[in-house]
Amino acid sequence: MTLLKNIFLFLLMLALQQVWAQDTEQTYKKRVLETTEVDFLSSYYSQDGDNAAVSGGRGIEELTDATGTIIVSIPLNDDDVLTIDAGVSAYTSASSSNVDPFDKRSNADPFVASSGASQSDTWVNLTGNYSHSSDDRNDIWSAKFSVSSEYDYFSLGFGGSYTKLFNEKNTEASINANVYLDKWTTIYPFELRPFGENGIGFFRPEEITGNTNYNPNFSELDQTNRNSYSLGLGLSQILHKNVQGLISFDIINQQGLLSTPFQRVYFSDVDDSFIENFQLADDIERLPDGRLKFALGGRLNWYLNEIIALRTYYRYYFDDWGINSHTANLEVSVKLGDKFTLYPSYRFYNQTEADYFAPYETHVSTEEYYTSDYDLSEYSANQYGLGISYTDIFTKLHISKFGLKSIDLKFYQYDRDTTFSSSIITAGVKFVMD
């Protein structure tokens, strides 16, 4: 009897142990994000050139922009992460100051900055993103919402994505969709405003030189909204233990006001009118109210050894405005010990001009659409970059309850084969909560 009792107790303990093991296996999961992470990002951007769209394709393009962003990622539980991204950008622009070039003491000139209110602005943005991962971490859903604003522009955005991992997580397929609903506050070049629906008479007619009978055929825009819809597909594959490849396809459909209301255009078949050294606009930029964009990209990352890794990228883009472009990018990651990594990079870009672009005083007044914005011109560009990253996985340095995880510093120099050039320096610091 005692033997049977002992055998029964032994079998019962085995059964309870098996149930406990199964329950542990079912309930234990590695958290998607172990603890709260906080990123502080900042950048300083500067540009210059001689083809300002505000003054019809000629004029100063000086602009500086300083941006600060904070990104907080919060694990809500084992599976869900909430990310809040808040940013502020303040810029000063010599070209946009010439929306009203006649408010400064010196002579009005497209190559001299004005002192008007349009010379500077502040852009603010807030984005929230929620992501959920399945128990086996093979399915990831996300949803986001954003709002941004500046003095003549307001935007609402929302979207979502789904990612599927399979083939023992060697293959990853993703789909994402986004919608942006934007609204302009239409601000026109100063000299055209009297000719709009609510015009109250020209401001300094006695000072006009050249064609003194200045009477532009200007009409105000009949819409102020722009809606953008995007769909993206991606497929990533581990090709070798040291090689990963990715292909992507994106399509964007834009509807509404796609031109910029304060960008001037000058016609070759209209006599020129001036005040001081500034040529008065013949009209504003006018573009179709629809645009369809397509982009096909490929990325190949190659881990050469424990010191060097290569990241390559190529994208082909085309749209129904006539622009075709090629982008090629190479970044080399060089580890300098356990904590420091160097990132030299090079990017080449080339595009054809839009059907509606022409340089300063080349358009004619009988055309339906026209722009002298050199962003829509034919050009090639080179960008050179250098970055350095510091990473401490043990977060030894602490500020209160947060440990320093990484510091990133990058510099990029960008040059077009027109007169345009720019540079940007970015810095990022990441902390994790203990």
C-alpha positions in Angstrom: 0.0 0.0 0.0 2.8 2.4 0.9 4.5 1.6 -2.4 1.4 2.4 -4.4 1.0 5.7 -2.5 4.6 6.7 -3.2 4.1 5.8 -6.9 0.9 7.9 -7.0 2.6 10.9 -5.4 5.5 10.6 -7.8 3.3 10.6 -10.8 1.3 13.5 -9.4 4.4 15.6 -9.0 5.5 14.8 -12.6 2.1 15.9 -13.9 2.1 19.1 -11.9 5.7 19.8 -13.0 4.7 19.3 -16.7 1.6 21.6 -16.3 3.8 24.3 -14.6 6.4 24.0 -17.4 3.8 24.4 -20.1 2.2 27.3 -18.4 5.6 29.0 -18.0 6.4 28.4 -21.7 3.1 29.9 -22.7 3.2 33.0 -20.5 6.9 34.0 -20.6 7.7 36.5 -23.3 10.6 38.8 -23.9 9.3 42.4 -23.9 9.4 44.3 -27.2 10.9 47.2 -25.4 12.5 46.6 -22.0 12.3 50.1 -20.6 11.4 53.7 -21.5 13.8 55.3 -24.0 14.2 59.0 -24.6 15.9 60.5 -27.6 17.0 64.2 -27.8 17.7 65.2 -31.4 18.9 68.5 -32.8 20.1 69.9 -36.1 21.3 73.1 -37.7 20.8 73.5 -41.5 22.2 76.2 -43.8 21.7 76.7 -47.6 22.5 79.3 -50.3 22.0 79.7 -54.0 20.9 82.2 -56.7 17.7 80.7 -58.0 15.0 81.6 -55.5 11.5 80.5 -56.5 10.0 83.4 -54.5 11.5 85.8 -56.9 10.8 83.8 -60.1 14.0 81.7 -60.4 16.6 84.3 -59.6 17.6 85.8 -56.3 19.1 84.9 -53.0 18.3 81.4 -51.5 19.9 81.9 -48.1 18.2 80.0 -45.3 19.1 78.7 -41.9 17.0 76.3 -39.7 17.5 75.1 -36.2 15.5 72.1 -35.0 15.0 70.4 -31.7 13.1 67.1 -31.2 12.3 64.8 -28.3 11.2 61.2 -28.9 9.9 59.2 -26.0 9.2 55.4 -26.4 7.2 53.9 -23.6 6.5 50.1 -23.2 2.9 49.8 -22.1 3.3 46.0 -21.5 5.2 43.1 -23.0 3.7 43.6 -26.5 2.8 47.3 -26.9 4.9 50.4 -27.3 3.7 54.0 -27.4 6.1 56.5 -29.0 5.6 60.3 -28.8 7.6 62.5 -31.1 7.5 66.3 -30.6 9.6 68.8 -32.6 10.1 72.5 -33.1 11.9 74.1 -36.0 12.8 77.8 -36.3 14.1 79.2 -39.6 15.2 82.4 -41.1 14.9 82.7 -44.9 16.3 85.5 -47.2 14.2 84.3 -50.1 10.9 84.0 -48.4 11.5 87.4 -46.9 11.0 88.7 -50.4 7.3 87.8 -50.4 7.2 91.5 -49.5 10.5 93.0 -50.7 9.4 96.6 -50.3 9.4 97.0 -46.5 13.1 97.6 -46.0 15.1 100.8 -46.1 17.5 99.8 -48.8 16.5 99.4 -52.4 14.3 96.3 -53.1 16.4 93.7 -54.8 15.9 89.9 -55.3 19.5 89.3 -54.1 19.0 91.3 -50.9 16.9 89.9 -48.0 13.9 91.9 -46.8 13.1 92.5 -43.2 9.4 91.6 -43.4 7.5 89.1 -41.2 7.9 86.4 -43.8 11.7 86.2 -43.3 11.3 83.8 -40.3 8.8 81.3 -39.0 8.4 78.4 -36.5 7.2 75.0 -37.4 5.9 72.7 -34.7 5.0 69.0 -34.9 3.6 66.3 -32.6 3.3 62.6 -33.7 2.0 59.7 -31.7 2.7 56.1 -32.7 1.3 52.9 -31.2 2.7 49.5 -32.1 1.6 45.9 -31.0 3.5 42.7 -31.5 2.1 39.2 -31.4 3.2 36.7 -28.8 5.6 35.0 -31.2 6.8 38.4 -32.5 6.1 37.5 -36.1 3.3 40.0 -36.5 3.6 43.7 -35.8 0.8 46.3 -36.2 1.2 50.0 -35.8 -1.0 53.1 -36.0 0.1 56.8 -35.9 -1.4 60.3 -35.8 0.4 63.6 -36.4 -0.3 67.3 -36.4 2.0 70.1 -37.6 1.7 73.8 -38.1 3.5 76.9 -39.2 2.3 80.5 -40.1 0.8 79.6 -43.5 0.3 75.9 -43.2 -1.5 73.3 -41.1 -1.4 69.5 -41.5 -3.1 66.5 -40.0 -1.8 63.0 -40.7 -2.7 59.5 -39.8 -1.7 56.0 -40.9 -0.7 52.5 -40.0 1.4 49.5 -41.0 1.6 45.8 -40.7 4.8 43.7 -40.7 4.9 39.9 -41.0 8.1 37.8 -40.2 8.3 34.3 -41.4 10.9 31.7 -42.6 12.3 31.6 -39.1 12.4 35.4 -39.1 14.7 35.4 -42.2 12.0 37.0 -44.3 10.0 40.2 -43.5 7.1 41.6 -45.5 5.5 45.0 -44.7 2.8 47.3 -45.9 2.1 50.8 -44.7 -0.4 53.5 -45.6 -0.6 57.2 -44.7 -2.9 60.1 -45.2 -2.0 63.8 -44.8 -4.7 66.5 -44.9 -3.1 69.9 -45.4 -4.4 73.4 -45.5 -2.7 76.6 -46.8 -3.3 80.1 -45.7 -2.8 81.7 -49.1 -0.2 84.4 -49.0 0.6 86.1 -52.4 3.5 88.3 -53.5 2.9 91.8 -52.1 2.5 93.5 -55.5 -0.2 91.1 -56.7 -2.5 91.5 -53.7 -4.3 94.7 -55.0 -5.3 92.7 -58.1 -7.0 90.0 -56.1 -10.7 89.8 -55.2 -10.3 92.0 -52.1 -7.6 94.3 -53.6 -7.7 97.9 -52.4 -5.5 99.6 -55.0 -1.8 99.5 -55.8 0.6 100.6 -53.2 3.3 102.7 -55.0 2.3 103.2 -58.7 4.3 106.4 -59.2 7.5 104.5 -58.5 7.1 101.9 -61.3 9.8 101.9 -64.0 10.0 99.9 -67.2 6.5 99.0 -68.2 4.6 101.6 -66.1 1.2 100.1 -67.1 1.6 97.3 -64.7 -1.7 95.3 -64.8 -1.0 91.5 -64.3 -3.6 89.0 -65.3 -3.7 87.6 -61.7 -6.5 85.7 -60.1 -6.6 84.2 -56.6 -6.4 80.4 -56.2 -9.7 78.7 -55.8 -8.6 76.0 -53.4 -6.4 75.9 -50.2 -6.4 72.2 -49.3 -3.9 69.5 -50.3 -4.5 65.8 -49.5 -1.8 63.2 -49.8 -2.3 59.4 -49.8 0.6 57.0 -49.7 1.0 53.2 -49.9 4.3 51.4 -49.3 5.3 47.8 -49.7 8.5 46.2 -48.5 10.2 42.8 -48.6 13.4 42.1 -46.6 15.4 38.9 -46.9 18.5 37.6 -45.1 20.5 36.3 -48.1 23.5 35.1 -46.2 24.6 35.2 -42.6 26.5 38.5 -43.5 24.1 39.9 -46.2 20.6 41.3 -46.0 18.6 42.7 -48.9 15.4 44.8 -49.1 13.2 45.9 -52.0 10.4 48.5 -51.6 7.7 50.1 -53.7 5.9 53.3 -52.8 3.1 55.1 -54.5 1.8 58.6 -53.5 -1.3 60.4 -54.8 -1.6 64.1 -54.1 -4.7 66.2 -54.8 -5.5 69.9 -54.3 -3.2 72.9 -54.1 0.2 71.7 -55.2 1.8 75.0 -56.0 3.2 77.5 -53.6 1.0 80.7 -53.6 3.9 83.2 -52.9 6.3 82.0 -55.7 6.5 84.3 -58.6 6.7 83.6 -62.4 7.9 86.1 -65.1 6.8 85.8 -68.7 8.9 86.4 -71.8 6.0 88.0 -73.7 5.1 90.6 -71.1 7.1 93.8 -70.7 8.9 94.1 -67.4 7.8 96.4 -64.6 10.1 97.3 -61.7 10.1 99.1 -58.4 13.7 100.0 -57.5 15.7 96.8 -58.5 12.8 94.3 -58.0 10.8 93.0 -60.9 7.1 92.9 -60.3 5.5 89.5 -60.7 3.6 88.6 -63.9 1.8 85.8 -62.0 2.2 83.2 -59.3 3.4 79.6 -59.8 0.5 77.5 -61.2 0.6 73.7 -61.2 -1.9 70.9 -61.8 -4.2 69.9 -58.9 -3.1 66.3 -59.0 0.2 64.4 -58.9 1.0 60.7 -58.9 4.4 59.6 -57.7 6.1 56.1 -57.9 9.3 54.9 -56.3 11.1 51.6 -56.5 14.0 51.0 -54.2 16.5 48.4 -53.2 18.9 48.1 -50.2 21.8 45.7 -49.6 23.6 45.6 -46.3 26.9 43.6 -46.2 28.6 42.7 -42.9 32.2 42.3 -44.1 33.8 41.6 -40.7 33.6 42.7 -37.1 35.0 46.1 -38.1 33.5 47.1 -41.4 29.9 46.9 -42.7 28.6 48.3 -46.0 25.1 49.8 -46.5 24.0 50.4 -50.1 20.8 51.9 -51.4 19.3 52.7 -54.8 16.0 54.2 -55.8 14.3 55.0 -59.1 11.5 57.6 -59.0 9.1 58.9 -61.6 5.8 60.9 -61.6 3.2 62.2 -64.0 4.7 65.6 -64.0 7.6 64.3 -66.1 10.3 63.9 -63.4 12.5 60.8 -63.4 15.2 60.5 -60.8 17.9 58.1 -59.6 19.4 58.0 -56.1 22.4 56.0 -55.1 23.8 55.9 -51.6 26.8 54.2 -49.9 27.5 54.2 -46.2 30.5 52.5 -44.6 30.3 51.6 -40.9 33.7 51.3 -39.3 33.9 50.2 -35.7 36.6 51.9 -33.7 36.7 49.7 -30.6 33.7 48.6 -28.5 32.0 51.9 -28.2 32.8 54.1 -31.2 31.7 53.7 -34.8 32.5 56.0 -37.8 30.0 56.5 -40.7 31.4 58.0 -43.9 28.8 58.2 -46.6 28.2 59.4 -50.2 24.9 60.0 -52.0 24.4 60.8 -55.7 21.1 62.2 -57.1 20.0 63.0 -60.6 16.6 64.1 -62.0 15.0 65.4 -65.2 12.9 68.6 -65.1 9.2 68.7 -64.7 7.0 69.4 -67.7 6.0 72.7 -66.2 9.4 74.1 -65.3 11.2 76.9 -67.1 13.9 79.3 -65.9 13.4 83.0 -65.2 11.5 84.9 -67.9 11.2 81.9 -70.2 7.5 80.9 -69.7 4.9 82.6 -71.9 1.6 83.9 -70.6 -0.5 81.5 -72.8 0.7 78.4 -70.9 -1.7 76.8 -68.5 0.9 75.7 -65.9 4.2 77.2 -65.1 6.9 77.3 -62.4 10.5 78.5 -62.0 11.2 76.5 -58.9 14.6 74.9 -59.4 13.5 72.0 -57.2 11.6 70.9 -60.3 14.4 71.6 -62.7 16.9 69.2 -64.2 20.0 68.8 -62.0 22.5 66.4 -60.4 23.7 66.6 -56.8 26.3 65.0 -54.6 26.2 64.7 -50.9 29.1 63.8 -48.6 28.6 62.8 -45.0 30.5 61.8 -42.0 29.1 60.6 -38.7 30.4 59.2 -35.4 28.5 57.2 -32.9 29.2 56.4 -29.2 27.3 53.4 -27.7 27.4 52.1 -24.1 25.2 49.1 -23.7 25.8 49.1 -20.0 24.6 52.7 -19.6 27.3 53.5 -17.0 26.7 57.3 -17.1 23.5 58.3 -15.4 21.4 61.4 -15.1 18.8 60.8 -12.4 17.0 57.6 -13.3 18.2 57.6 -16.9 21.3 56.0 -18.3 23.1 57.2 -21.4 22.9 54.6 -24.1 24.3 56.4 -27.2 25.5 59.7 -28.8 25.4 60.4 -32.5 26.9 63.2 -34.4 26.7 63.6 -38.2 27.6 66.2 -40.8 26.4 66.4 -44.5 27.5 68.7 -47.3 25.1 68.8 -50.3 25.9 70.4 -53.7 23.9 70.7 -56.9 25.3 71.4 -60.3 23.3 74.6 -60.2 24.3 77.3 -57.7 22.6 75.6 -54.8 24.5 74.1 -51.8 23.6 73.3 -48.3 25.0 71.7 -45.1 23.5 70.2 -42.0 24.9 69.0 -38.7 22.8 66.7 -36.5 23.2 65.5 -33.0 21.3 62.8 -31.1 21.5 61.5 -27.5 19.6 58.5 -26.3 18.8 57.7 -22.6 17.1 54.6 -21.2 15.3 54.5 -17.9 16.6 52.1 -15.2 
